[in-house]
Amino acid sequence: MKKISIVGLIAILAACNNSSDKAKVDSMNADSTAATTTTSTMMPPINSPYPVSYSSKFEMGDPKNAETVLNLWKDWDNNNLANGKNSFADTVEFNFSDGSKLRASRDSALAVAQKMRDGQASITSTIDAVMSVKSLMNNLSPRPEDQNENWAVLWGEERVTDKKGRKDSSAIQEIWRLNKDGKVDLVYQYRKKIAGTKK
């Protein structure tokens, strides 16, 4: 019985080595991989009791978008904003946690950011979570033009020491939109002071 099983196994392996059969096996494997990838990157639908004004459908996005934003965070920490200049679109909008907004050309926005950064002696950031996502078609959205947009989402903490030696720490969530060329054109920031730190 064991001899028959071994002979049968050898025959099956030999048949799989046949080029046409191998192509079928490769095709089946490719289909399986594609199905797994699609399933793992698509988020299940959400049945919301509220109208969704932007989108309730997202898929996992290009990790390079998150890497772009992480590098911009690092440039901010290192006071090297010029290093990330080419990561921004010609026009960029920042919506800050205090409710203020800045919409300007890339160079003007970076000049304002550099002035803000120069007011601090040191900044150290830590990242708790980061992901890249892409918005998909949403039949509930009144803004169909806002579909297929790329976003990088970050949660982290920022520890700041100003020029007088005062320290402050904040928990931060930021949402960065990147255009089709992978350039940042819109940023939303949410910040909460961490208890026990002084300004």
Buried (B, 14 or more C-beta within 10 A) or exposed (E): EEEEEEEEEEEEEEEEEEEEEEEEEEEEEEEEEEEEEEEEEEEEEEEEEEEBEEBBBBBBBBEEBBEBBBEBBBBBBEBEBEEBEEBBBEEBBBBBBEEEEBEBEBEEBBEEBBEEBEEBBEBEBEBEEBBBBBBBEBEEBEEEEBBEBBBBBBBBBBBBBBEEEEEBBBBBBBBBBBBEEEBBBBBBBBBEEEEEEEE
